[in-house]
């Protein structure tokens, strides 16, 4: 009997083992309207792999927006996070690292240890965070998605669809545009080292590609949600079950080309509705990162300079013409701004000339008509350039961002004109009245602060 079993096992070893290919699914949409341009097996529940981190990052952005955690919060790494298998950043148990670096590592390198650390920092445990992920997915309309972890490694019941992941990619793009540039970085500083982007080959090879997220496990195959923009058109394409990274990228490029062919050159932008925020409500968890966490900023507050006070005063004068909501928003923006004190002595205003003639108090003397003052951008010196720092749904949001940005980057934005341009698509927040060199420098400095911006040339 023993010899028979040995012979049977030997015969089996001669039979070539074929791996079971992961099921293929795909989805292509016009990101502006959400219109489906192509789909195949789009509602089949499959393993999402690291596409999962798109939801992890979405909730991280949501948590920062709602004050649950700050980008500079020092997160203590747990044993569970440190023990995650590759791909990983290399975090150690007990180590402390800024929350912003965990976001970068999860978005760019697809680091599993960073993703788990994000979930535990926000919800106290990965299981609690996974429940929040699923709840947020349902609120977005991702009806066939269930999350069991923050990183996407294969786990029973951890499933999604090409349609649902496409929906999530569109929400990342429109709900948190200020963070979207993360996904287009070829590499990024993740605190303890610089990490490369897992999607760098498609970003380099496909014109207009600027994100979003790759994924791979043996059970899932090679997955990718990709977005590309050409002129006014933006397409999102999703692939599940690619046979290799190269073939997956080729298929995604083919789908993006199909999307650009089928999408109209012009279409209204219909942003998806942001899901209702509930935080950790109902999870009954204690967030471990709050124990012993500082309640104030780790850096000392800089005493406002005379220039800062002057700027704040000018803003306050303008704000008097708006409603109470805008005034409160401006006050909050000033309080939150990371004000940098200018170096050197602040120039003092010139003294009033002795020759200044005051208005006559004689009632028989008629004053000269007051000249009409027209404020416009100077056309001298090439000051026809500007910087756009985002498009917002309300004028209030745009003005608040302009003020906060001006206070945080006074060196390069001093003397510029803050202007909100209204269009059918929303309210563009812009700084105008710069030379090309000034605009380029300002945009590079703002991008270094993780502020999304682009230059505006003369029209």
C-alpha positions as CSV (number, residue, x, y, z in Angstrom):
1,X,0.0,0.0,0.0
2,X,2.8,2.4,0.9
3,X,4.6,1.7,-2.4
4,X,1.3,2.3,-4.3
5,X,0.9,5.8,-2.6
6,X,4.5,6.7,-3.4
7,X,4.0,5.7,-7.0
8,X,0.8,7.7,-7.2
9,X,2.4,10.8,-5.8
10,X,5.3,10.4,-8.3
11,X,2.9,10.2,-11.2
12,X,1.1,13.4,-10.0
13,X,4.4,15.2,-9.9
14,X,4.8,14.5,-13.6
15,X,1.6,16.4,-14.5
16,X,2.2,20.1,-15.1
17,X,0.5,22.3,-12.6
18,X,-1.5,25.1,-14.2
19,X,-2.4,28.2,-12.2
20,X,-6.1,29.2,-12.2
21,X,-6.4,32.6,-14.0
22,X,-8.2,35.2,-12.0
23,X,-11.6,36.2,-13.7
24,X,-11.3,39.3,-15.9
25,X,-13.5,42.3,-15.4
26,X,-13.4,45.9,-16.8
27,X,-15.2,49.2,-16.6
28,X,-14.7,52.5,-18.5
29,X,-16.5,55.8,-17.6
30,X,-16.5,59.4,-18.6
31,X,-15.4,60.8,-15.2
32,X,-17.1,64.2,-15.8
33,X,-20.6,62.7,-16.0
34,X,-20.2,59.2,-14.7
35,X,-21.5,57.8,-18.0
36,X,-20.5,54.1,-18.6
37,X,-18.7,53.8,-21.9
38,X,-17.8,50.1,-21.6
39,X,-18.2,47.3,-19.2
40,X,-17.4,43.6,-18.9
41,X,-18.3,41.5,-15.9
42,X,-18.4,44.8,-14.1
43,X,-20.7,43.5,-11.3
44,X,-18.8,40.2,-10.6
45,X,-17.5,40.2,-7.1
46,X,-13.8,39.6,-7.2
47,X,-10.7,40.2,-5.0
48,X,-9.7,43.9,-5.2
49,X,-6.2,43.4,-3.8
50,X,-4.5,46.8,-3.1
51,X,-7.3,48.7,-4.8
52,X,-8.6,48.4,-1.3
53,X,-6.2,51.2,-0.3
54,X,-8.3,53.6,-2.3
55,X,-11.0,53.4,0.4
56,X,-8.3,53.4,3.2
57,X,-7.0,56.7,1.8
58,X,-10.5,58.1,1.2
59,X,-11.3,57.6,4.9
60,X,-7.9,59.1,5.9
61,X,-8.7,62.2,3.9
62,X,-12.2,62.3,5.4
63,X,-10.8,62.0,8.9
64,X,-8.4,64.9,8.4
65,X,-11.2,67.0,6.9
66,X,-13.4,66.4,9.9
67,X,-10.7,66.9,12.6
68,X,-10.4,63.3,13.7
69,X,-6.7,63.4,13.1
70,X,-4.1,65.8,11.6
71,X,-1.5,65.3,8.9
72,X,1.3,66.0,11.4
73,X,-0.1,63.7,14.1
74,X,2.6,61.3,15.3
75,X,1.1,57.8,15.0
76,X,2.5,55.0,17.1
77,X,3.0,51.9,15.0
78,X,1.5,48.7,16.5
79,X,2.9,45.2,16.3
80,X,0.0,44.2,14.0
81,X,0.9,47.0,11.5
82,X,4.6,46.3,11.6
83,X,4.1,42.6,11.0
84,X,2.2,43.0,7.7
85,X,3.8,41.3,4.7
86,X,5.2,43.2,1.7
87,X,4.8,45.4,0.0
88,X,5.7,47.5,3.0
89,X,7.4,50.7,4.1
90,X,9.4,48.9,6.8
91,X,7.7,50.3,9.9
92,X,8.8,49.0,13.3
93,X,6.6,48.3,16.3
94,X,6.6,51.2,18.7
95,X,7.9,53.7,16.1
96,X,6.2,57.0,15.7
97,X,5.7,58.6,12.3
98,X,3.7,61.5,11.0
99,X,0.3,60.6,9.6
100,X,1.1,62.3,6.3
101,X,3.9,59.8,5.6
102,X,1.6,56.8,6.1
103,X,-0.8,58.3,3.5
104,X,2.1,58.8,1.1
105,X,3.4,55.3,1.5
106,X,-0.1,53.7,1.1
107,X,-0.9,55.8,-2.0
108,X,2.4,55.6,-3.8
109,X,4.2,52.4,-2.7
110,X,1.0,50.5,-1.8
111,X,2.6,49.7,1.6
112,X,0.5,47.2,3.6
113,X,2.0,48.2,7.0
114,X,1.2,51.9,6.3
115,X,-2.4,51.1,5.4
116,X,-2.9,49.0,8.5
117,X,-1.4,51.8,10.7
118,X,-3.8,54.3,9.1
119,X,-6.8,52.2,10.0
120,X,-5.7,51.6,13.6
121,X,-4.9,55.3,14.1
122,X,-8.4,56.3,12.9
123,X,-10.6,53.6,14.3
124,X,-8.6,51.9,17.1
125,X,-8.4,48.5,15.3
126,X,-8.2,47.2,11.8
127,X,-11.5,45.3,12.2
128,X,-13.3,48.5,13.3
129,X,-11.8,50.4,10.4
130,X,-12.9,47.7,7.9
131,X,-16.5,48.1,9.1
132,X,-16.2,51.8,8.6
133,X,-14.8,51.2,5.1
134,X,-17.8,49.0,4.2
135,X,-20.2,51.5,5.7
136,X,-18.7,54.3,3.6
137,X,-18.7,52.1,0.5
138,X,-22.5,51.5,0.9
139,X,-23.1,55.2,1.3
140,X,-21.3,55.8,-2.0
141,X,-23.5,53.3,-3.8
142,X,-20.8,50.5,-3.8
143,X,-23.5,47.9,-3.2
144,X,-21.4,44.8,-3.9
145,X,-18.3,45.6,-1.8
146,X,-17.3,44.3,1.6
147,X,-14.0,45.1,3.2
148,X,-12.3,43.0,5.8
149,X,-9.0,44.8,6.1
150,X,-7.3,48.1,5.2
151,X,-4.6,46.7,2.8
152,X,-6.3,44.3,0.4
153,X,-4.5,41.1,1.1
154,X,-6.7,38.1,0.3
155,X,-9.3,37.4,3.0
156,X,-12.6,35.6,3.0
157,X,-15.4,37.9,2.3
158,X,-13.1,40.8,1.2
159,X,-14.6,41.4,-2.3
160,X,-15.5,44.2,-4.7
161,X,-16.4,44.8,-8.3
162,X,-15.0,46.7,-11.3
163,X,-18.1,49.0,-11.1
164,X,-17.7,49.7,-7.4
165,X,-14.0,50.4,-7.7
166,X,-14.6,52.8,-10.6
167,X,-17.1,54.6,-8.4
168,X,-14.6,54.9,-5.6
169,X,-11.9,56.3,-8.0
170,X,-14.3,59.0,-9.2
171,X,-15.1,59.9,-5.6
172,X,-11.4,60.3,-4.8
173,X,-11.0,62.5,-7.8
174,X,-13.9,64.9,-7.0
175,X,-14.4,64.7,-3.2
176,X,-10.7,65.3,-2.3
177,X,-9.0,67.0,-5.3
178,X,-6.5,68.6,-3.0
179,X,-4.9,65.1,-2.4
180,X,-5.3,63.7,-5.8
181,X,-1.8,64.7,-6.9
182,X,-0.4,62.0,-4.6
183,X,-1.4,59.3,-7.1
184,X,0.6,60.9,-10.0
185,X,3.9,61.2,-8.1
186,X,6.6,58.9,-9.6
187,X,8.1,58.8,-6.1
188,X,7.6,60.4,-2.8
189,X,9.2,61.1,0.6
190,X,7.6,58.7,3.1
191,X,9.4,59.9,6.1
192,X,11.9,57.1,6.6
193,X,12.8,56.7,2.9
194,X,11.8,57.8,-0.6
195,X,9.5,55.2,-2.2
196,X,8.7,54.7,-5.9
197,X,5.1,54.6,-7.4
198,X,3.8,51.1,-8.2
199,X,2.0,52.7,-11.2
200,X,5.0,54.6,-12.5
201,X,5.2,52.7,-15.8
202,X,1.7,53.6,-16.9
203,X,2.1,57.2,-15.7
204,X,5.3,57.5,-17.9
205,X,3.9,55.7,-20.9
206,X,0.3,56.9,-21.3
207,X,-0.3,60.5,-22.3
208,X,-2.5,62.3,-19.7
209,X,-2.4,59.5,-17.1
210,X,-2.3,60.9,-13.5
211,X,-3.4,58.0,-11.3
212,X,-4.9,56.2,-9.5
213,X,-4.1,52.8,-7.9
214,X,-2.6,49.4,-8.7
215,X,-3.3,46.0,-7.0
216,X,-2.0,42.5,-7.1
217,X,-2.4,39.3,-5.2
218,X,-2.2,35.7,-6.5
219,X,-6.0,35.3,-6.1
220,X,-6.8,38.7,-7.7
221,X,-4.3,38.9,-10.5
222,X,-3.1,42.3,-11.7
223,X,-5.7,45.0,-11.0
224,X,-5.7,48.7,-11.8
225,X,-7.9,51.7,-11.6
226,X,-6.5,54.4,-13.9
227,X,-7.5,57.9,-14.8
228,X,-6.3,60.2,-17.6
229,X,-7.1,63.7,-18.7
230,X,-6.7,65.2,-22.1
231,X,-7.9,68.8,-22.7
232,X,-11.4,68.9,-21.1
233,X,-11.9,65.1,-21.2
234,X,-11.2,62.8,-18.3
235,X,-11.6,59.0,-18.4
236,X,-11.5,56.4,-15.7
237,X,-10.8,52.8,-16.6
238,X,-10.7,49.7,-14.3
239,X,-9.3,46.2,-14.9
240,X,-9.5,43.2,-12.6
241,X,-7.6,40.0,-13.3
242,X,-4.7,41.0,-15.5
243,X,-2.2,38.2,-16.3
244,X,0.8,40.4,-15.7
245,X,1.6,44.0,-14.9
246,X,2.6,44.7,-18.5
247,X,-0.5,43.1,-20.1
248,X,-2.7,44.8,-17.5
249,X,-1.2,48.2,-18.4
250,X,-1.6,47.5,-22.1
251,X,-5.3,46.6,-21.5
252,X,-5.9,49.7,-19.4
253,X,-4.3,51.9,-22.1
254,X,-6.5,50.3,-24.7
255,X,-9.6,51.0,-22.5
256,X,-8.6,54.6,-21.9
257,X,-8.2,55.1,-25.7
258,X,-11.6,53.6,-26.2
259,X,-13.0,56.0,-23.6
260,X,-11.4,59.1,-25.2
261,X,-12.9,58.0,-28.6
262,X,-16.4,57.5,-27.2
263,X,-16.6,60.4,-24.8
264,X,-17.8,63.8,-26.1
265,X,-15.2,66.5,-26.3
266,X,-17.4,68.7,-24.1
267,X,-19.6,67.5,-21.2
268,X,-20.9,69.1,-18.0
269,X,-19.1,68.0,-14.8
270,X,-21.6,66.3,-12.6
271,X,-19.7,65.6,-9.4
272,X,-20.9,62.7,-7.3
273,X,-22.6,63.4,-4.0
274,X,-20.2,63.0,-1.1
275,X,-21.3,60.3,1.3
276,X,-22.7,61.4,4.6
277,X,-20.0,61.6,7.3
278,X,-20.5,59.5,10.4
279,X,-17.0,59.0,11.6
280,X,-16.6,56.1,14.0
281,X,-20.2,56.4,15.2
282,X,-21.6,53.1,16.3
283,X,-18.3,51.3,16.3
284,X,-17.8,51.6,20.1
285,X,-14.0,51.7,19.8
286,X,-11.4,53.6,21.7
287,X,-8.8,55.2,19.4
288,X,-5.4,54.2,20.8
289,X,-3.6,57.1,19.1
290,X,-5.4,59.6,21.4
291,X,-3.8,58.3,24.5
292,X,-1.1,60.7,25.5
293,X,-1.4,62.5,22.2
294,X,-0.6,66.2,22.3
295,X,-3.6,68.5,22.1
296,X,-1.7,71.3,20.6
297,X,0.7,71.7,17.6
298,X,4.2,70.3,18.1
299,X,5.7,73.5,16.7
300,X,5.5,76.8,18.6
301,X,3.1,79.4,17.3
302,X,4.8,82.2,15.4
303,X,4.1,85.7,16.6
304,X,2.3,87.5,13.8
305,X,4.5,90.1,12.0
306,X,3.3,93.5,11.1
307,X,2.8,92.4,7.5
308,X,0.6,89.5,8.7
309,X,-1.5,91.9,10.9
310,X,-1.8,94.3,8.0
311,X,-2.9,91.5,5.7
312,X,-5.4,90.2,8.2
313,X,-6.8,93.7,8.7
314,X,-7.3,94.1,4.9
315,X,-9.1,90.8,4.8
316,X,-11.3,91.8,7.7
317,X,-12.3,95.0,5.9
318,X,-13.3,93.1,2.8
319,X,-15.1,90.5,4.8
320,X,-17.4,93.1,6.3
321,X,-19.2,93.2,2.9
322,X,-20.0,89.5,3.2
323,X,-22.4,87.5,5.4
324,X,-21.5,86.2,8.8
325,X,-20.7,82.7,7.5
326,X,-17.8,84.0,5.4
327,X,-16.5,86.1,8.3
328,X,-16.4,83.0,10.5
329,X,-14.7,81.0,7.8
330,X,-12.0,83.7,7.4
331,X,-11.4,83.8,11.1
332,X,-11.0,80.0,11.1
333,X,-8.7,80.1,8.1
334,X,-6.4,82.6,9.9
335,X,-6.4,80.5,13.0
336,X,-5.4,77.4,11.0
337,X,-2.8,78.9,8.7
338,X,0.8,77.9,9.2
339,X,2.1,81.5,9.2
340,X,5.8,81.9,8.5
341,X,7.4,85.1,9.9
342,X,9.2,87.0,7.2
343,X,13.0,87.3,7.6
344,X,14.6,90.7,8.1
345,X,13.1,94.0,9.2
346,X,9.5,94.6,8.1
347,X,9.4,97.8,6.0
348,X,7.6,100.7,7.8
349,X,5.1,102.8,5.9
350,X,6.3,106.2,4.8
351,X,5.4,109.2,7.0
352,X,2.7,111.5,5.9
353,X,4.2,114.4,3.8
354,X,4.4,117.8,5.5
355,X,3.0,119.3,2.3
356,X,-0.2,117.3,2.5
357,X,-3.2,119.7,2.1
358,X,-6.2,118.7,4.1
359,X,-9.7,119.2,2.9
360,X,-11.1,122.7,3.4
361,X,-13.6,123.2,6.1
362,X,-15.0,126.4,4.5
363,X,-18.6,125.6,3.4
364,X,-18.3,128.1,0.5
365,X,-15.5,126.1,-1.0
366,X,-16.8,123.2,-3.2
367,X,-14.6,120.1,-3.2
368,X,-13.4,118.8,-6.6
369,X,-15.2,115.8,-7.9
370,X,-13.6,112.6,-6.6
371,X,-12.0,110.7,-9.4
372,X,-13.3,107.2,-10.2
373,X,-10.7,104.6,-9.3
374,X,-10.6,101.5,-11.5
375,X,-8.7,98.6,-10.1
376,X,-7.1,96.3,-12.7
377,X,-4.1,94.2,-13.2
378,X,-1.0,96.0,-14.3
379,X,0.1,95.3,-17.9
380,X,3.6,96.5,-17.2
381,X,6.5,94.3,-16.4
382,X,4.8,91.1,-17.7
383,X,2.6,90.7,-14.5
384,X,0.0,88.8,-16.5
385,X,0.5,85.4,-14.9
386,X,-1.3,83.8,-12.0
387,X,-1.7,80.6,-10.0
388,X,-4.9,78.5,-9.6
389,X,-5.2,76.7,-6.3
390,X,-8.5,74.8,-6.9
391,X,-12.1,74.9,-8.0
392,X,-14.8,74.9,-5.3
393,X,-18.5,74.6,-5.1
394,X,-19.1,77.9,-3.3
395,X,-17.4,81.3,-3.2
396,X,-17.0,81.0,0.5
397,X,-14.8,77.9,0.2
398,X,-12.7,79.5,-2.6
399,X,-12.2,82.7,-0.5
400,X,-11.3,80.7,2.6
401,X,-8.7,78.7,0.7
402,X,-7.2,81.9,-0.9
403,X,-6.8,83.5,2.5
404,X,-5.3,80.4,4.2
405,X,-2.9,80.0,1.3
406,X,-1.9,83.7,1.3
407,X,-1.1,83.5,5.0
408,X,0.9,80.3,4.7
409,X,3.0,81.4,1.7
410,X,3.5,85.2,2.2
411,X,7.0,85.2,0.7
412,X,6.0,84.4,-2.9
413,X,2.4,85.6,-2.9
414,X,3.0,89.1,-1.4
415,X,1.5,91.8,-3.6
416,X,-0.7,89.4,-5.7
417,X,-4.4,89.9,-6.2
418,X,-6.7,87.2,-4.7
419,X,-9.5,86.6,-7.1
420,X,-12.4,84.2,-7.3
421,X,-13.6,83.5,-10.9
422,X,-17.1,82.1,-11.2
423,X,-18.1,79.8,-14.0
424,X,-20.7,77.1,-14.7
425,X,-18.3,74.6,-13.2
426,X,-17.8,76.3,-9.9
427,X,-15.6,79.0,-8.2
428,X,-11.9,79.1,-9.2
429,X,-9.5,80.4,-6.5
430,X,-6.7,82.3,-8.1
431,X,-3.7,84.5,-7.3
432,X,-3.1,87.0,-10.1
433,X,-0.7,89.8,-11.1
434,X,2.6,87.8,-11.2
435,X,5.4,87.4,-13.8
436,X,5.9,83.9,-15.2
437,X,8.9,83.4,-13.0
438,X,6.9,84.4,-9.9
439,X,4.0,82.2,-10.8
440,X,6.3,79.2,-11.4
441,X,8.1,79.7,-8.1
442,X,4.9,80.2,-6.1
443,X,3.3,77.0,-7.6
444,X,6.4,75.0,-6.9
445,X,6.5,76.2,-3.3
446,X,2.8,75.5,-2.8
447,X,3.2,72.0,-4.3
448,X,5.9,71.4,-1.7
449,X,3.3,72.1,0.9
450,X,1.0,69.6,-0.7
451,X,-1.2,72.3,-2.2
452,X,-2.6,71.4,-5.7
453,X,-2.0,74.3,-8.1
454,X,-1.3,75.2,-11.7
455,X,-0.1,78.3,-13.5
456,X,-2.4,80.6,-15.4
457,X,-1.0,82.4,-18.5
458,X,-2.1,85.6,-20.2
459,X,-5.4,85.1,-21.9
